[in-house]
Amino acid sequence: MVRLAVMGVGRVGGEVAYLAASLGIVDELVLYDCAATLLNAQVLDLRHTGLTTAISTDKNDIRDADICVLSAGLPRDPTIKTRADLLDANLPTVQECAALSRGFSGILITVTNPMDVNNYYLQTKTGIPRERCIGFGGQLDSARFSLALKNRGITGFPFVIGEHGEHQVPLFSTLSQPVPEPMRDEILTELREASMEVIKGKGGTVFGPALHIVHLIRMVVEDTRDLVTSSCVLGGEYGIRGCSLGVPARIGREGIHAIEEWKLDNWEQAHMDEAGRSVSELCKKAVS
């Protein structure tokens, strides 16, 4: 029996709960949201599907879940330039969720933006081992990178590490052909702006995040140890400490089974170092 808790059941959180239940990945749901009307509506909508998945709205059941997804907080809208700009707005919500997570012994998946900072905050404040705190975002960035490459006729292994935000680092050294720096910069700019077109058109991203989060949940449940970009609290990997950043990680039943350290080229290393500096400063601000 697999119990999934979702803290924050809006667009993404609600869709994750529905997909995980309808695909048979989880057997029980624990749903929590500070907006009682929304929470009740999501529970009723799920029950109207006819699924037999057990649903609890008791926040005390969160601690006994096998996996907990944190998707609570304000999403980006067209007036919010970067995910990092959501730190002050979402930190009180993350603090509340940290209190609910104390004593939690499962796998925590952080989605709320700025995701990397919030993942570091939760690991630091709850004391959950770092291998059980997974930040989500790199899978989505990598899928967008894959699309950008396909549109240019470039093949290879699309992977984006670094921050889930302005300081993301698409890896070009893993591709089948050299990509000149001007095109790298062009693609990086495109990736930074990829979500805003969706946000302006429909109010927020849903399908991409939800599907990739459910893939991540499946990796944990089935102990697949697949290699994906996950935001991990770093302890010297890639020469970085004091923050959580997207890196290639194998994900399984215990969370982060292993972090792989790949050799980066000069362009990639410079951008990764900048990501470390930027996110570390935000992490210091959050936990101080």
C-alpha positions in Angstrom: 0.0 0.0 0.0 1.4 3.4 -1.1 0.2 6.6 0.6 0.8 9.9 -1.2 0.3 13.2 0.5 -0.1 16.4 -1.5 0.2 19.7 0.3 -1.4 22.3 -1.9 -4.1 20.9 -4.2 -4.5 23.6 -6.8 -3.7 23.2 -10.5 -0.6 21.1 -10.3 -1.2 19.4 -6.9 -4.7 18.4 -7.8 -3.6 17.0 -11.1 -0.8 15.1 -9.5 -3.2 13.5 -7.1 -5.6 12.6 -9.9 -2.9 11.1 -12.2 -1.2 9.2 -9.4 -4.5 7.6 -8.3 -5.9 7.0 -11.8 -2.7 5.3 -13.0 -2.8 3.0 -10.0 0.6 4.2 -8.7 -0.8 5.0 -5.2 -3.4 3.4 -3.0 -4.2 6.2 -0.6 -4.2 10.0 -0.8 -3.8 12.6 1.9 -4.8 16.0 0.6 -4.2 19.3 2.4 -4.8 22.9 1.5 -5.4 26.0 3.5 -8.3 26.9 1.2 -11.0 24.6 2.6 -13.5 25.3 -0.3 -10.9 24.3 -2.9 -9.8 21.2 -0.9 -13.4 20.0 -0.5 -14.1 20.6 -4.2 -11.0 18.6 -5.3 -11.9 15.7 -3.0 -15.4 15.6 -4.4 -14.2 15.8 -7.9 -11.8 12.9 -7.3 -14.6 10.8 -5.8 -16.8 11.5 -8.8 -14.3 9.7 -10.9 -15.4 6.4 -9.3 -11.8 5.6 -8.3 -11.6 3.6 -5.1 -8.5 5.3 -3.8 -8.9 6.2 -0.1 -8.7 10.0 0.6 -7.9 11.7 3.9 -8.0 15.4 4.6 -6.5 15.0 8.1 -3.2 16.9 8.0 -1.9 14.7 10.8 -1.8 11.8 8.3 0.9 13.6 6.2 3.6 12.3 8.6 2.7 8.7 7.8 2.7 9.1 4.0 5.3 7.3 1.9 5.7 10.2 -0.4 4.8 13.9 0.1 4.5 16.4 -2.7 4.7 20.1 -1.6 3.0 22.2 -4.3 1.4 24.8 -2.0 1.9 28.5 -2.6 1.5 31.2 -5.2 2.3 30.3 -8.8 4.0 32.6 -11.3 1.8 35.0 -13.3 2.8 37.4 -16.1 3.8 40.1 -13.5 6.4 37.8 -11.8 9.6 37.9 -13.8 11.4 35.0 -12.2 10.7 32.1 -9.9 13.1 33.6 -7.4 10.8 36.6 -7.0 8.3 34.3 -5.3 10.6 33.6 -2.3 9.1 36.2 0.1 5.5 35.4 -0.9 5.8 31.6 -0.6 8.1 31.3 2.4 5.4 31.5 5.0 3.5 28.7 3.3 6.7 26.6 3.1 7.2 27.3 6.8 3.8 26.0 7.6 4.4 22.9 5.5 7.7 22.3 7.2 5.9 22.2 10.6 3.5 19.6 9.2 6.5 17.6 7.8 8.4 17.2 11.1 8.6 13.5 11.9 7.9 12.6 8.3 9.9 9.5 7.3 9.0 9.3 3.7 10.3 10.9 0.5 9.6 14.7 0.1 9.2 16.1 -3.3 9.4 19.9 -3.5 7.6 21.7 -6.3 6.7 25.1 -4.8 8.8 27.9 -6.3 11.5 29.0 -5.9 11.9 25.3 -5.8 15.6 24.9 -5.2 15.6 27.3 -2.3 12.4 25.8 -0.8 13.9 22.3 -1.0 17.0 23.4 0.9 14.9 25.2 3.4 12.7 22.1 4.1 15.7 19.8 4.4 17.4 22.2 6.8 14.5 23.0 9.0 12.9 19.6 9.2 16.1 17.5 9.5 14.9 15.1 6.9 18.0 13.4 5.4 19.1 15.1 2.2 18.7 12.0 0.1 15.0 12.0 0.9 14.4 15.6 -0.2 14.0 15.8 -4.0 13.3 19.1 -5.8 11.3 18.9 -8.9 11.9 21.0 -12.0 14.8 19.6 -14.0 12.8 16.9 -15.8 10.5 19.7 -17.1 13.4 21.9 -18.1 15.1 18.9 -19.9 11.9 18.2 -21.8 11.8 21.8 -22.9 15.4 21.5 -23.9 14.7 18.4 -25.9 12.0 20.3 -27.9 14.3 23.3 -28.5 17.0 20.9 -29.9 14.5 19.0 -32.0 13.3 22.2 -33.6 16.9 22.8 -34.6 17.6 19.3 -35.9 20.1 18.6 -33.1 20.1 15.1 -31.5 21.6 13.7 -28.4 21.0 13.4 -24.6 19.0 16.5 -23.4 19.8 17.3 -19.8 19.3 20.6 -17.9 21.0 21.0 -14.5 21.5 24.0 -12.2 18.6 26.2 -10.9 15.0 25.6 -11.9 14.9 29.2 -13.1 17.1 31.9 -14.6 20.3 30.0 -13.8 19.5 26.7 -15.4 22.3 25.0 -17.3 21.5 23.1 -20.5 24.2 20.5 -21.2 25.5 20.7 -24.7 28.5 18.5 -24.2 26.3 15.4 -24.0 24.9 16.0 -27.5 25.9 14.3 -30.8 27.3 17.5 -32.4 29.0 20.7 -31.3 26.8 23.6 -30.6 28.4 27.1 -31.0 28.2 29.5 -28.1 25.8 32.0 -29.8 23.3 29.2 -30.4 23.8 28.0 -26.8 22.9 31.4 -25.5 19.9 31.6 -27.8 18.6 28.3 -26.5 19.2 29.3 -22.9 17.2 32.4 -23.4 14.4 30.4 -25.0 14.4 28.0 -22.0 14.2 30.8 -19.5 11.1 32.1 -21.2 9.5 28.8 -22.0 6.9 28.7 -19.2 5.8 32.3 -19.6 4.0 31.7 -22.9 1.9 29.0 -21.2 1.3 31.2 -18.2 0.1 34.1 -20.4 -2.1 31.8 -22.4 -3.8 29.7 -19.7 -2.8 31.1 -16.4 -0.2 28.5 -15.4 1.6 25.3 -16.4 -0.2 22.1 -15.5 0.3 19.1 -17.9 4.1 19.1 -18.1 4.8 19.6 -14.4 2.1 17.1 -13.3 3.1 14.3 -15.6 6.8 14.6 -14.8 6.0 14.7 -11.0 4.0 11.5 -11.4 6.9 9.9 -13.3 9.1 10.9 -10.3 6.6 9.3 -7.9 6.7 6.1 -9.9 10.5 6.0 -9.8 10.3 6.1 -6.0 7.4 3.5 -5.7 9.0 1.1 -8.2 12.6 1.7 -7.1 13.6 2.2 -10.8 16.8 4.2 -10.0 16.2 6.1 -13.3 18.6 9.0 -14.0 16.9 12.4 -14.1 17.8 15.9 -13.1 16.7 16.4 -9.5 17.3 19.3 -7.2 19.5 17.9 -4.4 21.0 19.5 -1.3 24.6 19.5 -2.2 27.5 18.6 0.1 30.4 19.4 -2.2 29.2 17.8 -5.5 30.2 20.0 -8.4 32.2 22.0 -5.9 29.0 23.5 -4.4 27.6 23.5 -0.8 24.9 25.4 1.1 22.1 25.1 -1.4 20.0 22.7 -3.5 20.5 22.5 -7.2 19.5 20.3 -10.1 22.1 17.6 -10.8 21.9 14.2 -12.5 20.6 11.8 -9.8 19.3 8.2 -9.7 15.9 8.1 -8.0 14.5 5.1 -6.2 12.7 3.9 -3.1 15.1 5.6 -0.7 14.9 8.9 -2.7 18.2 10.1 -4.1 20.1 6.8 -4.6 23.2 8.5 -6.1 24.3 11.8 -7.6 26.4 11.6 -10.7 29.1 14.2 -11.2 29.7 14.8 -14.9 32.6 16.6 -16.5 31.3 20.0 -17.7 32.8 22.1 -20.5 33.9 25.6 -19.8 30.6 27.2 -20.8 28.6 24.8 -18.7 30.9 25.1 -15.7 30.8 28.9 -15.7 27.0 28.8 -15.7 26.8 26.1 -13.0 29.1 28.1 -10.8 26.9 31.1 -11.3 23.8 29.0 -10.4 25.6 27.9 -7.2 26.4 31.5 -6.2 23.0 32.8 -6.9 20.9 30.1 -5.2 23.3 29.9 -2.2 22.6 33.6 -1.5 18.8 33.0 -1.6 19.2 29.9 0.6 21.1 32.0 3.2 18.3 34.5 3.2 15.6 31.9 3.6 17.1 30.0 6.5 18.4 33.1 8.4 
